[in-house]
Amino acid sequence: MNVIAPRGGEKTELENRGEYRMFDKWDKRFIEMAQLVGTWSSCFQENRKIGAVIVKDRRIMTTGYNGAPSGVRSCVERGECLRRKLNIASGTRHEMCYATHAEQNALIQAAKLGVSVDGATLYCTHQPCTICTKLIINAGIKRVVYKEGYPDEFAMSIFEEAGIIPEKYEEKE
C-alpha cells in the first residue's frame, strides 16, 4: 500500500483533516518515469539527478531534467560542480548553478510546444524549490507528487497558501 508520508515527522495538512491519500499504480509509474528522466541529468553531483514529469489525464505532457541551458557547457563537461567549488549550501543561492531545474525545464517544454499544463499533476524526484514552486503554481498545476525531500520549508508554505498540498511518495507495505 502506498500512502502520503508526513514531512519531518509532522502531520501533513491532509492528515490534520483526517484524510489519507492512497497512491495508485499510476502514481508509481509516473514517479518511476521521473526517476528515469532524472538519469539524463547533466549535473556533476550523483545525488542531484533530478527528473520531472507533467501529467494530465494519465497522459505525459512534458518531461524535464536538471541540466545546463541549450548551448551552455554542463558541469559534467566542465568537470566540476560550481556550487561545490564555491561551497554553496543546498537549498540556497539557486542562481549560482549552470543547471536549469527539472521542473523548470518541464514547464519550459510545455510553453515551447504550446502544451497546456493547467490542472495537471507534476511528478518529481525531489521536492520543488521556492523558485520552481512559484512557477508550478502560476502554470496552473494542481497536484505535486515528489519522492525525496529538499531543505526548503518556505516552498512548502507557498504551496500550502496556494491550496496545493505536495505529496511525498513513499511505498508502504
Summary of the structure (lengths in Angstrom):
residues: 173
radius of gyration: 15.8
end to end distance: 5.2
largest distance: 49.8
contacts: 537
relative contact order: 0.19
helix: 36%
strand: 21%
